[in-house]
Amino acid sequence: MKIPVAILGATGYTGAELIRLIDGHPRFRIAHLAAHSQAGKRAGSVLPGCGGHIADIMLAAADAPLPDDVELVFTALPHAAAAASVAACIRQGRKVVDLSADFRHQTAAVYQQAYGIEHPHPELFEQAVYGLCEHARERVAGASLVANPGCYPTSTLLPLIPLLKAGVLADAAIIVDSKSGTSGAGRSAKTDLLYCEINESVKAYGLPRHRHAWEMEEWAEGFSGKQVRVRFVPHILPMNRGMLTTLHLSGQDTGNWHALLAAAYQHEPFVRLLPVGELPSTAGVSGSNRCDIGISLLSDNEAVIVSCIDNLLKGAAGQAVQNANLMFGLDEAMGLPLHACWP
C-alpha cells in the first residue's frame, strides 16, 4: 500500500517538482493537489509538464478539506499563508513537511525579525523540526512537522557546519556570496523577472540584510554550538535553476579542512566532496538531489569553499521528500535522483 500524499501549492515550480518526485516514488502516491488561485482547473492545463492521470486531477483550493486517507502533506505555499494550513493538518493528526519559511526559526520572535510580521501559530514552534537531513536525521525521523530549510541556507550550512563543529574558523564575519537561477523567485508574474529585464544581466538583491541571513546564523549555531555572524549577499542569474554559494573563510589549519568535510560526509548519499582544488558547477547538480562541495586553499589561514545545489531539488522539493522518507521510516534516498541531467 502506498502512502497517500497531498500537495498544497502544487502549481508553483516547487510544487511541480514535488508532483514529479511523488508520482515516481515507490511508496508515496498523490491523493490531492491544491492551489488556491488555480482551483477548479485541471493540473495539466496549469502545469504543462504533467502527463498521464496526474494531468487530469482537478485542483482544489488550498484551504479545501483533505481526503480522509491523506497521511502526509507538503505545504508549498508562501510564507505567512502556509501556517494556517500547517496548523489544520497537525490538528487532524497528519504529518507535514512545510516548504515555506513559517517554521524554519526556533522562535516567533526571530521569525518576526526576519519577515517583519507576527507569526499566526507560534505554539507550533516547539514541535517543528528544522529538516537539514544530514544534521537532524534522528529528530526528523520522530517528527510530525518538519520545516524544510531554505535553498540559500542549505547550500551554506552543509559546508559550514563541520568546520564550525571542529572549531577551526576565526571569530569573524563569514562572507556568503550566492547566485541563484530565476526559479528561486517563484512562478508569479514579476516585472523584474521578465525576459528583457533579466536576460544578459546579474544583480544583487535583498540588501542590507536578506531574510535568510537569520536562518543561516540561527542554525549554524543550533547545529554547532558556535555563534556566528554572516554577511550574506544573494544574486539572481538569467538561468532557470541552480544555485552556487561561495564562502570566504578564515581560520586555522586550512590544510585539514578537506579532511574534516570528508569525515563529516563520507557516508552521506547526497553530499559529494570534490578533490582539493576542484570546484563544482550548477550544471553538475542540475536535476539531482546532491550538494557538491569544493574547497580551494588560499593560505594556511584562508580558504574559499564553493557549494552547488539544484535550488528546486536539494534546495526545496528533493530535500522535502528526503525528510518525508525519514518521517515514515523509509530509505532516505528512496525516489530521489542522485545523478544530474547531463548535458
ZIFEN-V103793 format. One record per residue. N is the residue number from 1. RES is the residue in one small letter. SS is DSSP state (@ for helix, = for strand, . for the rest). D_LAST is the distance of its C-alpha to the last C-alpha in Angstrom with 2 decimals. Layout:
BEGIN
N&RES&SS&D_LAST + N&RES&SS&D_LAST
END
This chain:
BEGIN
1&m&.&36.43 + 2&k&.&33.42 + 3&i&=&33.97 + 4&p&=&34.28 + 5&v&=&32.15 + 6&a&=&32.59 + 7&i&=&30.12 + 8&l&=&31.93 + 9&g&.&29.96 + 10&a&.&27.60 + 11&t&.&26.52 + 12&g&.&24.82 + 13&y&@&21.14 + 14&t&@&22.06 + 15&g&@&24.28 + 16&a&@&21.66 + 17&e&@&19.43 + 18&l&@&22.65 + 19&i&@&23.35 + 20&r&@&20.05 + 21&l&@&20.59 + 22&i&@&24.33 + 23&d&@&24.28 + 24&g&.&22.22 + 25&h&.&24.31 + 26&p&.&26.80 + 27&r&.&29.68 + 28&f&=&29.32 + 29&r&=&29.89 + 30&i&=&29.96 + 31&a&=&33.61 + 32&h&=&33.73 + 33&l&=&31.63 + 34&a&=&33.23 + 35&a&.&32.58 + 36&h&@&35.72 + 37&s&@&35.03 + 38&q&@&33.49 + 39&a&.&36.04 + 40&g&.&37.31 + 41&k&.&34.19 + 42&r&=&31.95 + 43&a&@&28.71 + 44&g&@&26.85 + 45&s&@&28.55 + 46&v&@&27.37 + 47&l&.&23.91 + 48&p&.&22.29 + 49&g&.&19.53 + 50&c&.&22.35 + 51&g&.&23.45 + 52&g&@&26.23 + 53&h&@&29.27 + 54&i&@&27.62 + 55&a&@&27.49 + 56&d&@&31.28 + 57&i&.&32.19 + 58&m&=&34.48 + 59&l&.&33.68 + 60&a&=&36.62 + 61&a&.&37.78 + 62&a&.&36.59 + 63&d&.&40.17 + 64&a&.&40.97 + 65&p&.&42.35 + 66&l&.&39.91 + 67&p&.&40.51 + 68&d&.&42.86 + 69&d&.&40.57 + 70&v&.&37.67 + 71&e&.&37.35 + 72&l&=&34.28 + 73&v&=&33.41 + 74&f&=&30.35 + 75&t&=&31.50 + 76&a&.&28.78 + 77&l&.&31.47 + 78&p&.&32.18 + 79&h&.&34.21 + 80&a&.&37.93 + 81&a&.&37.34 + 82&a&@&35.89 + 83&a&@&38.89 + 84&a&@&41.29 + 85&s&@&39.01 + 86&v&@&38.33 + 87&a&@&42.09 + 88&a&@&42.92 + 89&c&@&40.49 + 90&i&@&41.89 + 91&r&@&45.42 + 92&q&.&44.57 + 93&g&.&43.44 + 94&r&.&39.71 + 95&k&=&36.97 + 96&v&=&34.76 + 97&v&=&31.46 + 98&d&=&31.72 + 99&l&.&28.59 + 100&s&.&30.81 + 101&a&.&32.48 + 102&d&.&35.89 + 103&f&.&36.35 + 104&r&.&34.18 + 105&h&.&37.26 + 106&q&.&40.19 + 107&t&.&42.85 + 108&a&@&43.47 + 109&a&@&44.77 + 110&v&@&41.48 + 111&y&@&39.68 + 112&q&@&42.22 + 113&q&@&41.69 + 114&a&@&37.92 + 115&y&@&37.99 + 116&g&.&41.47 + 117&i&.&42.69 + 118&e&.&44.84 + 119&h&.&43.17 + 120&p&.&44.53 + 121&h&.&44.41 + 122&p&@&45.00 + 123&e&@&46.55 + 124&l&@&43.16 + 125&f&.&41.98 + 126&e&.&43.91 + 127&q&.&41.98 + 128&a&=&38.48 + 129&v&=&36.20 + 130&y&=&33.39 + 131&g&.&30.42 + 132&l&.&28.51 + 133&c&@&28.14 + 134&e&@&27.96 + 135&h&@&31.26 + 136&a&@&33.02 + 137&r&@&32.37 + 138&e&@&36.07 + 139&r&@&37.00 + 140&v&@&34.18 + 141&a&@&35.28 + 142&g&.&38.74 + 143&a&.&37.89 + 144&s&.&38.50 + 145&l&=&36.81 + 146&v&=&33.63 + 147&a&=&32.44 + 148&n&.&28.66 + 149&p&.&27.89 + 150&g&.&26.45 + 151&c&@&22.89 + 152&y&@&24.22 + 153&p&@&26.79 + 154&t&@&24.38 + 155&s&@&22.22 + 156&t&@&25.56 + 157&l&@&27.73 + 158&l&@&25.59 + 159&p&@&25.79 + 160&l&@&29.22 + 161&i&@&31.32 + 162&p&@&31.61 + 163&l&@&32.79 + 164&l&@&35.24 + 165&k&@&36.60 + 166&a&@&37.17 + 167&g&.&39.13 + 168&v&.&37.52 + 169&l&=&36.69 + 170&a&.&39.21 + 171&d&.&41.09 + 172&a&.&39.41 + 173&a&.&37.14 + 174&i&=&33.50 + 175&i&=&31.30 + 176&v&=&28.10 + 177&d&=&25.82 + 178&s&=&22.98 + 179&k&=&20.41 + 180&s&=&18.97 + 181&g&.&17.07 + 182&t&@&19.59 + 183&s&@&19.23 + 184&g&@&21.29 + 185&a&@&24.17 + 186&g&.&24.38 + 187&r&.&24.62 + 188&s&.&28.16 + 189&a&.&29.00 + 190&k&.&29.44 + 191&t&@&30.43 + 192&d&@&28.61 + 193&l&@&25.26 + 194&l&.&25.79 + 195&y&@&23.28 + 196&c&@&25.94 + 197&e&@&26.85 + 198&i&@&23.55 + 199&n&.&21.43 + 200&e&.&21.59 + 201&s&.&23.27 + 202&v&=&23.20 + 203&k&=&26.17 + 204&a&=&27.77 + 205&y&=&29.58 + 206&g&.&31.73 + 207&l&.&34.16 + 208&p&.&36.66 + 209&r&.&35.62 + 210&h&.&32.67 + 211&r&.&33.58 + 212&h&@&30.94 + 213&a&@&32.89 + 214&w&@&35.62 + 215&e&@&33.28 + 216&m&@&31.86 + 217&e&@&35.39 + 218&e&@&36.93 + 219&w&@&34.56 + 220&a&@&34.16 + 221&e&@&37.92 + 222&g&@&37.92 + 223&f&@&35.82 + 224&s&@&37.20 + 225&g&.&40.69 + 226&k&.&40.10 + 227&q&.&40.63 + 228&v&.&38.06 + 229&r&.&37.70 + 230&v&=&34.33 + 231&r&=&33.71 + 232&f&=&30.61 + 233&v&=&28.98 + 234&p&=&25.97 + 235&h&=&24.05 + 236&i&=&22.03 + 237&l&=&19.08 + 238&p&.&17.99 + 239&m&.&14.68 + 240&n&.&14.51 + 241&r&.&13.95 + 242&g&.&13.88 + 243&m&=&16.86 + 244&l&=&17.76 + 245&t&=&21.37 + 246&t&=&23.38 + 247&l&=&26.73 + 248&h&=&29.43 + 249&l&=&31.82 + 250&s&=&35.13 + 251&g&=&37.28 + 252&q&.&38.54 + 253&d&.&37.38 + 254&t&@&33.76 + 255&g&@&33.38 + 256&n&@&33.62 + 257&w&@&31.12 + 258&h&@&28.17 + 259&a&@&30.47 + 260&l&@&31.46 + 261&l&@&27.94 + 262&a&@&27.25 + 263&a&@&30.45 + 264&a&@&29.68 + 265&y&@&26.28 + 266&q&.&26.46 + 267&h&.&26.89 + 268&e&.&24.66 + 269&p&.&21.81 + 270&f&.&19.71 + 271&v&=&20.48 + 272&r&=&18.93 + 273&l&=&20.87 + 274&l&.&19.40 + 275&p&.&21.91 + 276&v&.&24.25 + 277&g&.&22.94 + 278&e&.&19.19 + 279&l&.&17.70 + 280&p&.&14.75 + 281&s&.&12.23 + 282&t&.&11.44 + 283&a&.&7.63 + 284&g&.&8.64 + 285&v&.&10.66 + 286&s&.&9.36 + 287&g&.&10.72 + 288&s&.&12.71 + 289&n&.&16.39 + 290&r&.&16.16 + 291&c&=&17.72 + 292&d&=&16.75 + 293&i&=&19.74 + 294&g&=&20.51 + 295&i&=&23.98 + 296&s&=&25.44 + 297&l&=&29.20 + 298&l&.&31.19 + 299&s&.&34.64 + 300&d&.&36.76 + 301&n&.&36.79 + 302&e&=&33.64 + 303&a&=&29.94 + 304&v&=&26.74 + 305&i&=&24.43 + 306&v&=&20.97 + 307&s&=&19.43 + 308&c&=&16.23 + 309&i&=&15.91 + 310&d&.&14.45 + 311&n&.&17.70 + 312&l&.&17.85 + 313&l&@&17.44 + 314&k&@&18.95 + 315&g&@&20.55 + 316&a&@&22.06 + 317&a&@&21.66 + 318&g&@&20.14 + 319&q&@&22.88 + 320&a&@&25.38 + 321&v&@&24.74 + 322&q&@&24.91 + 323&n&@&28.27 + 324&a&@&29.42 + 325&n&@&28.81 + 326&l&@&31.07 + 327&m&@&33.64 + 328&f&.&34.10 + 329&g&.&34.17 + 330&l&.&30.97 + 331&d&.&28.40 + 332&e&.&26.61 + 333&a&.&23.12 + 334&m&.&24.00 + 335&g&.&21.65 + 336&l&.&19.02 + 337&p&.&15.36 + 338&l&.&15.02 + 339&h&.&11.40 + 340&a&.&8.49 + 341&c&.&6.14 + 342&w&.&2.98 + 343&p&.&0.00
END
